[in-house]
């Protein structure tokens, strides 16, 4: 990829291999998919197989920072101003009887998450409607615009719609010649709403190394290879405190969420700022040290992750350079990083049938042969089950269809094994944060299932067998036809 020169060890960036070794050997690296260190037009990267640093990964809310850049570019081109009102730019999207205070909400307020829109406007169920803008704008303005911070992904969607209205194309297509192509990224995937507008607040798919190019652009103050891509006055405003995010009632307190908010960027300790997405997607920028750190991941404890990433950044800058032996150790370790497969002694699979837990969650297992497991899992709050195919010894390559319409199906690897009369099933999404690890133990009348998941509730659940004559309980719904599942 043009633009960044890739190096084989952190010392080529003036950083310390010792810090990366310490990070990987500690719990700080838990959930890591890929990591890139960026400085002075150079990048050092590593990844944990089957994930790759050069493979697109769902960024979730880190997408918001790119929408912010699109707005800044549009203002720089004179297509918008920060004081433009959402009610004027999107006048045809206003529902009948809308709150007249919408006239006070501006582009600036959407950028800083201070629109004042009723917090119910963030309900995920609104995304089931065909016209998202009209649905979001049907809610009242309950706080004075500019005075109250409320993190709102739907507000970012409206921000993107304002950009699209004035530039005449999607946010992705608007950014492609102005940002993505100059950075060597090409035309990335960005999921859309039913009407074809980019979701904005989420849905952008970039690899960790592509994200590293964006981070380097920020370190270069918006200039890339001698050409200004971001307006000169944009970053000083976007990365300054535009909203107070401190919550005195929060527990525990995490400085990365309580140090303030810019324009779709979180402010953090030590003058650092970041774009961030759920389950550990991070672009952390330390302008004072001319260093950025990009991460894709799949984890549930983001506060702990941020503490570890700040520790890594501190160590990179403070620890002495690694010697040749330490550099070689890091090279060996980085080359061996992989997600371990489920334990397997080759015993035959068991438990074929349908099961139900006391809280209504459903499970169905199908074992057509000793090398294949079909697993359906339906939490009580889901309308349809997750459906996975797993195999051994090699992983089954399938696709995970997200429950939201018009979002990109995600490739999966499904593996299972049986050892000591217990079955282990693992599903990894190789371009996203989500994963499912099932540990199934037979008990009288059913199964004990320990689920460790990212993107779904983890825990231990007792399932009783159902769907058979005399088994008791109600029969779960039939799973989808297998010819519809890759």
C-alpha positions in Angstrom: 0.0 0.0 0.0 1.5 3.3 -1.0 2.2 6.1 1.5 3.4 4.2 4.6 6.7 2.3 4.7 6.3 -1.0 6.6 9.1 -1.9 9.0 10.1 -5.1 10.7 10.5 -3.9 14.3 9.4 -1.0 16.4 12.9 0.4 16.8 12.7 1.5 13.1 10.1 4.0 14.5 12.2 5.0 17.4 10.1 2.9 19.7 10.7 -0.1 22.0 10.1 -3.8 21.1 10.2 -4.4 24.9 6.9 -2.5 25.2 5.2 -4.7 22.6 6.5 -7.9 24.2 5.2 -6.8 27.5 1.8 -5.9 26.1 1.5 -9.2 24.3 2.5 -11.3 27.3 0.1 -9.5 29.6 -3.7 -9.6 29.6 -3.5 -6.3 27.6 -3.4 -8.3 24.4 -6.5 -10.3 25.1 -9.0 -10.0 22.3 -6.5 -8.5 19.9 -7.0 -9.1 16.2 -4.4 -6.7 14.8 -2.2 -3.9 15.8 -0.4 -1.1 13.9 2.1 1.5 15.3 2.4 4.6 13.1 5.1 7.3 13.1 6.9 9.4 10.6 5.3 7.8 7.6 6.3 4.3 8.7 4.2 1.5 10.3 4.9 -1.7 12.3 2.1 -4.2 12.4 1.2 -7.6 13.7 -2.0 -9.8 13.8 -3.5 -12.8 15.5 -4.5 -15.5 13.0 -7.0 -16.0 11.5 -7.4 -12.2 11.5 -5.0 -10.1 9.4 -3.8 -6.5 9.6 -4.4 -6.1 5.8 -8.0 -7.5 5.8 -11.1 -5.2 6.1 -12.5 -5.2 9.6 -15.8 -3.7 10.8 -15.0 -0.5 12.6 -18.3 0.0 14.3 -18.4 3.5 15.9 -14.9 4.4 14.7 -16.8 5.1 11.5 -18.0 8.3 13.1 -14.6 9.9 12.9 -14.6 9.5 9.1 -18.1 11.1 8.8 -16.7 14.0 10.8 -13.8 14.3 8.3 -16.3 14.3 5.4 -18.2 17.1 7.1 -15.0 19.1 7.6 -14.1 18.7 3.9 -17.6 19.7 2.8 -17.4 22.8 4.9 -13.9 23.5 3.5 -15.4 23.2 -0.1 -18.2 25.6 0.8 -20.9 23.0 0.5 -21.9 23.3 4.1 -21.2 25.5 7.2 -21.0 24.4 10.7 -24.0 26.5 11.5 -26.3 25.0 8.9 -29.5 23.8 10.4 -30.6 20.1 10.0 -34.2 21.3 9.6 -33.2 23.4 6.5 -30.7 21.0 4.9 -33.1 18.0 5.4 -36.4 19.9 5.2 -38.1 17.2 3.1 -37.3 14.6 5.8 -39.1 16.5 8.6 -42.2 14.6 9.7 -45.6 16.2 10.2 -45.8 17.8 13.6 -42.1 17.8 14.2 -40.7 19.7 17.2 -40.1 23.3 16.1 -36.9 23.4 18.2 -35.3 21.3 15.5 -34.7 24.7 13.9 -32.0 25.2 16.5 -30.1 22.0 15.8 -27.0 22.6 13.6 -24.3 20.6 11.9 -22.0 21.7 14.8 -24.4 20.2 17.3 -24.5 16.9 15.5 -20.7 16.8 15.3 -20.4 17.2 19.0 -23.3 14.9 20.1 -25.1 17.9 21.6 -28.2 18.0 19.4 -30.5 17.8 22.4 -32.7 15.2 20.6 -34.7 13.0 23.0 -32.5 10.0 24.0 -35.2 7.6 22.7 -34.2 8.7 19.2 -31.2 6.4 19.6 -33.5 3.3 19.8 -32.1 0.6 17.6 -35.6 -0.5 16.6 -35.9 2.7 14.6 -33.5 1.2 12.1 -36.2 -1.3 11.1 -38.1 1.6 9.5 -37.5 2.5 5.8 -36.9 6.2 6.3 -34.4 6.6 9.1 -34.0 10.4 8.9 -37.8 10.9 9.3 -37.9 8.4 12.1 -35.1 10.0 14.1 -36.4 13.5 13.5 -39.9 12.6 14.8 -38.5 12.8 18.4 -38.6 16.0 20.4 -35.7 18.2 21.3 -35.5 17.8 25.1 -32.3 19.7 25.9 -31.0 23.0 24.6 -28.9 22.3 21.6 -25.2 22.6 22.5 -25.8 22.2 26.2 -26.1 18.5 26.8 -23.9 15.6 25.6 -25.7 12.4 24.5 -23.8 9.8 22.5 -26.1 9.2 19.6 -25.2 7.1 16.5 -28.4 8.2 14.8 -27.2 11.8 15.1 -24.1 10.8 13.1 -26.4 9.3 10.5 -28.2 12.7 10.2 -24.7 14.3 9.9 -23.9 12.1 7.0 -27.3 12.8 5.4 -26.5 16.5 5.5 -23.2 15.9 3.8 -24.8 13.7 1.2 -27.6 16.2 0.5 -25.1 19.0 -0.2 -22.5 17.0 -2.1 -25.0 14.9 -4.1 -23.5 11.4 -3.3 -22.9 9.0 -0.5 -20.4 9.9 2.2 -18.2 7.0 1.0 -18.3 8.1 -2.6 -17.7 11.7 -1.5 -14.6 10.7 0.5 -13.2 8.3 -2.1 -11.4 10.8 -4.3 -10.8 13.3 -1.5 -9.5 10.9 1.2 -9.5 7.2 0.5 -7.8 7.2 -2.9 -5.1 9.6 -1.9 -4.3 7.5 1.2 -4.1 4.3 -1.0 -7.3 2.8 0.5 -9.4 2.6 -2.6 -13.2 2.3 -2.3 -14.1 0.6 1.0 -17.3 -1.1 2.0 -19.6 1.1 4.0 -23.0 -0.4 5.0 -26.2 1.5 4.0 -29.6 2.2 5.3 -32.7 0.9 3.3 -32.6 4.1 1.2 -29.0 3.6 0.3 -27.3 6.3 2.5 -24.3 5.2 4.5 -25.1 4.3 8.1 -22.5 6.8 9.2 -22.3 6.0 12.8 -21.1 2.5 12.1 -20.7 0.2 9.1 -17.3 1.2 7.6 -14.9 -1.6 6.9 -11.2 -0.8 6.8 -8.2 -2.9 7.6 -5.9 -2.1 10.5 -3.2 -0.9 8.0 -5.7 1.2 6.1 -6.7 2.7 9.4 -3.0 3.4 10.0 -3.0 5.6 6.9 -5.9 7.6 8.3 -4.0 7.9 11.6 -0.8 9.1 9.9 -2.9 11.7 8.0 -4.0 13.1 11.4 -0.4 13.1 12.7 0.5 15.1 9.5 -2.2 17.6 10.4 -4.3 16.7 7.4 -1.6 16.9 4.8 -0.6 13.8 2.8 2.4 13.7 0.4 2.4 17.4 0.2 -1.3 17.8 -0.5 -3.8 19.1 2.0 -6.7 16.6 2.4 -8.3 18.0 5.5 -9.0 21.8 5.9 -6.4 23.6 8.0 -9.0 24.7 10.6 -10.8 21.4 10.9 -8.6 19.2 13.1 -7.9 21.9 15.8 -11.7 22.1 16.3 -12.5 18.4 15.8 -9.9 17.3 18.4 -10.7 20.1 20.9 -13.2 19.7 23.8 -16.6 20.6 22.3 -18.7 18.8 24.9 -18.3 17.8 28.6 -18.7 14.0 29.0 -17.9 13.7 32.7 -20.6 11.7 34.6 -20.3 12.0 38.4 -22.7 9.1 38.8 -20.7 6.7 36.7 -18.9 3.8 38.3 -16.1 3.0 37.6 -14.7 6.2 36.1 -12.8 5.8 32.8 -10.8 8.9 31.7 -11.1 7.9 28.1 -14.8 8.5 28.2 -14.9 11.4 30.7 -12.2 13.7 29.3 -14.5 15.4 26.8 -15.7 14.9 23.2 -14.7 16.8 20.1 -16.3 16.3 16.7 -16.8 12.6 16.6 -13.5 12.1 18.4 -13.1 11.1 22.1 -10.6 13.1 24.1 -8.4 11.2 26.6 -5.6 11.6 29.1 -2.2 13.0 28.3 -3.5 15.1 25.4 -4.4 12.0 23.3 -7.6 11.6 21.3 -9.1 8.7 19.5 -11.7 7.3 17.2 -13.3 4.3 18.9 -15.7 1.5 18.1 -17.4 -1.0 20.3 -15.6 -4.2 21.2 -12.1 -2.7 20.9 -11.7 -0.9 17.6 -9.3 2.0 18.3 -7.3 4.7 16.5 -5.4 6.4 19.3 -3.4 9.5 18.4 -0.7 11.2 20.5 0.1 14.3 18.5 2.7 15.6 21.0 4.7 12.4 20.6 4.1 12.0 16.9 2.7 8.5 17.5 -0.5 6.7 16.6 -1.7 3.3 17.5 -4.4 1.4 15.6 -6.2 -1.7 16.8 -8.9 -4.1 15.6 -10.2 -6.5 18.3 -13.0 -8.5 19.7 -13.5 -8.0 23.4 -16.1 -6.9 26.0 -14.0 -4.8 28.5 -13.1 -1.7 26.6 -12.1 0.3 29.6 -9.5 -2.3 30.6 -8.3 -2.3 26.9 -7.8 1.4 26.9 -5.7 1.3 30.1 -3.6 -1.4 28.4 -3.2 0.6 25.2 -2.2 3.7 27.1 0.4 1.6 28.9 1.6 0.3 25.6 2.0 3.8 24.2 3.8 5.0 27.3 6.1 2.0 27.2 6.9 2.5 23.5 8.0 6.0 24.2 9.7 5.5 27.6 11.4 2.0 27.5 14.9 1.7 26.0 15.1 0.1 22.5 15.1 -3.6 22.4 18.3 -5.4 21.7 18.7 -7.8 18.8 17.6 -10.8 20.9 14.4 -8.9 22.0 13.7 -7.9 18.5 14.1 -11.5 17.4 11.8 -12.7 20.2 9.1 -10.2 19.2 9.4 -11.4 15.6 9.0 -15.0 16.6 6.1 -14.2 18.9 4.3 -12.0 16.4 4.7 -14.7 13.8 3.1 -17.3 16.0 0.1 -15.4 17.3 -3.1 -17.4 16.6 -6.5 -18.2 18.1 -6.2 -21.8 19.4 -8.7 -24.3 18.0 -11.3 -26.1 20.2 -9.8 -29.1 22.1 -10.5 -32.3 20.2 -9.6 -35.9 20.8 -11.6 -37.2 17.8 -14.5 -38.5 19.8 -17.9 -38.6 18.0 -20.2 -35.6 18.5 -23.3 -36.0 20.6 -26.5 -34.3 21.7 -28.3 -34.1 18.4 -31.8 -32.6 19.1 -33.5 -29.5 20.4 -33.2 -27.9 23.8 -34.7 -25.0 25.7 -33.6 -23.1 28.8 -35.8 -21.7 31.5 -35.5 -18.2 30.2 -36.7 -19.2 26.7 -33.4 -19.4 24.9 -33.2 -22.2 22.4 -30.5 -24.5 21.1 -30.5 -27.1 18.4 -27.7 -29.5 17.4 -27.5 -31.5 14.2 -24.6 -34.0 13.6 -25.0 -35.5 10.1 -21.6 -37.1 10.5 -18.6 -37.2 12.8 -17.0 -34.2 11.1 -19.9 -31.8 10.9 -21.9 -29.9 13.5 -24.9 -27.7 12.7 -25.7 -25.4 15.7 -28.7 -23.1 16.0 -28.8 -20.7 19.0 -31.6 -18.3 19.8 -31.3 -15.9 22.8 -34.7 -15.0 24.2 -34.7 -11.5 22.9 -33.9 -12.5 19.3 -36.6 -13.1 16.7 -34.6 -15.6 14.7 -31.8 -18.0 15.7 -28.1 -17.7 14.9 -27.3 -20.6 12.5 -23.7 -21.9 12.2 -22.0 -24.8 10.4 -18.9 -26.1 12.1 -16.5 -28.9 11.0 -13.2 -30.6 11.9 -10.3 -30.9 11.6 -10.5 -27.9 9.2 -12.8 -25.0 9.9 -16.0 -24.6 7.9 -16.0 -21.3 6.0 -19.4 -19.7 6.1 -21.2 -16.4 6.4 -22.9 -14.6 9.3 -25.9 -12.7 8.2 -26.3 -9.7 10.5 -29.8 -9.1 11.8 -29.9 -5.5 10.4 -31.0 -5.2 6.8 -28.5 -4.0 4.1 -25.4 -4.7 6.3 -22.6 -6.8 4.9 -22.6 -10.5 5.6 -19.6 -11.4 7.6 -17.3 -14.4 6.8 -17.0 -17.0 9.6 -14.8 -19.9 10.5 -16.6 -22.6 12.4 -14.7 -25.4 14.2 -15.7 -28.0 16.9 -14.1 -30.8 18.8 -15.0 -33.4 21.4 -12.8 -34.4 24.3 -13.6 -36.3 27.5 -17.3 -36.5 26.7 -17.6 -32.8 26.3 -18.1 -30.8 23.1 -16.5 -27.5 22.2 -17.8 -25.3 19.4 -16.1 -22.1 18.2 -17.3 -19.6 15.6 -15.0 -16.7 14.7 -16.0 -13.7 12.5 -12.7 -13.1 10.7 -13.6 -9.5 9.7 -15.5 -8.4 12.7 -15.4 -8.4 16.5 -18.1 -11.0 17.2 -17.3 -14.6 18.3 -19.1 -17.5 19.9 -17.5 -20.2 22.0 -19.8 -23.0 23.3 -18.7 -25.6 25.9 -21.4 -28.3 26.0 -21.6 -30.9 28.8 -24.3 -33.6 29.0 -26.4 -33.6 32.1 -29.5 -35.7 32.9 -32.3 -34.5 30.6 -30.3 -32.0 28.7 -27.1 -30.0 28.4 -25.1 -27.5 30.5 -23.8 -24.8 28.1 -21.1 -22.4 28.9 -21.1 -19.6 26.3 -18.2 -17.1 26.0 -19.1 -14.5 23.4 -18.3 -11.1 22.0 -21.5 -9.3 20.8 -23.8 -11.6 22.7 -24.5 -12.3 26.4 -22.0 -14.8 28.0 -22.8 -17.1 30.8 -23.7 -20.7 31.8 -27.2 -21.9 30.9 -29.0 -25.2 31.6 -31.0 -26.6 28.6 -33.6 -29.3 28.8 -34.3 -31.5 25.9 -37.5 -30.7 24.1 -39.2 -31.4 20.8 -39.6 -35.1 21.4 -42.6 -37.2 22.5 -42.9 -37.1 26.3 -40.0 -34.7 26.7 -42.1 -31.9 28.0 -41.9 -28.2 27.1 -42.8 -26.6 23.9 -41.2 -27.3 20.6 -38.9 -24.6 19.3 -39.5 -23.1 15.9 -38.1 -24.9 12.9 -34.6 -23.5 11.9 -34.2 -21.9 8.5 -33.7 -24.2 5.5 -30.1 -25.4 5.1 -30.0 -24.4 1.4 -30.1 -20.7 2.6 -27.0 -21.1 4.8 -23.6 -21.0 3.2 
